[in-house]
C-alpha cells in the first residue's frame, strides 16, 4: 500500500510544476526546492496572504503539513505499521503519529486542510461528484491530515501516549481525567472515576478569552491534579501544559498541575483572540468524520480498508478482514469517542 500512496503523492506534487510561462515556472520551481529542502516556514512566508492559484494553495498545504512534522510519508508509514498488529489499529496509528508531530501540529494541520480545500471545495464530501485524479489526490491529503489531527488530539489528552491501547500497561491517569472532563463539560456531573477540585472562571489577558478552569483528580489515583478549560459551548478546549492568565510566556513544561500554584491554569494551544478554537470533541468528532468522508472517494481499495478499520473501532465495532459488524455509514459521535477512549485505557 505505501508504494501506491507514495506514487499518488508524487502525482499531486507534480501539479505544482505545470507552469505556463518561464517566470511562473521558475517561481514554482523555487517553491518546490524550498519544500524539498524542508524550508516550510520559508514557503509560508513567501505565499501566505498572497496565494491565489491552485498551485500556491497546494504549496501552502504541503508546507503546513511539513511544519506539523507530518509528511505524507510519515502518515502513511504510521497507518501501514498500525494495521494487522493484533491490537487496535487506530491506537497504533495514534502512537505512530505522536512520535513525529510538532508542538504546533494541530493548528498547522488545520491550515493544511484549509488550503487543500481551497483547491477542491466541497467535492471531497460530495458522494455524487466525479473527481479527477488530481482531485482524488488532494482529497486523500485532506483525509490523511484530518485523521492525523484526531491522533494529535488524543496525544494531547493522554499522559503517556506510548501506552495508549496497550493491554499490558497500567491505566493512563491523565486520560482517565480527560474523559471525566469531557463528560463534566457536557452535563456538569461528576463521575465515580474523578473528583472536581476547582471550577472557576478565568480570562487570559492576551487573548481576551474567558473559560471555566477546572481541576480534576482521579479517585484512587496518585493524587495528581489535571487542569482543563471549558468554553461557553460546554466543550473542553485543547491545552498544552500550564500558564498564568496574565501571559502565555509563563507556559510551563509540566504535564500536571502544580499543587499550591493557584495562579496556574491549563494553557490553551491557541493564544490568539482570532485563532480557531480547538476543542477535544470538535476535533475528534467533526474533523474525524470529515476526514474519513474526504478519503472515501479518493482512496485505493487497500487504503479504504485501513480507514474502514479505524472507523469501525471508533464506532465500537469489530473489523474482520473487509467488514465491520456495525454500519460504517454512521457518523462518529461524542459518545463513540468517550467509549473508544475508555476502551483503550485498560
ABEGO torsion letter per residue (X at the ends): XAAAAAAAAAAAAAAAABBABAAAAAAAAAAAAAAAAGBAAAAAAAABGABABAAAAAAAAAAAAAAAGBBAAAAAAAAAAABGAGBBAAAAAAAAAAAABBAAAAAAAAAAAAAAAAAAEAAAABAABBBBAAAAAAAAAAAAAAAAAAAAAAAAABABAAABGBAABBBBAAAAAAAAAAAAAAAGBBBAABBBABBBBBBBAAAGBBBBBBBBBBBGBAGBBBBBBBBAAGBBBBBBEBBBAABAAABBABABBBBGBAABBBBBABABAABBBBBAAAAAAAAAAAAAAAAAAABBAAAAAAAAAAAAAAAGBBBBGABBABBAABBBBAAAAAAAAAAABX
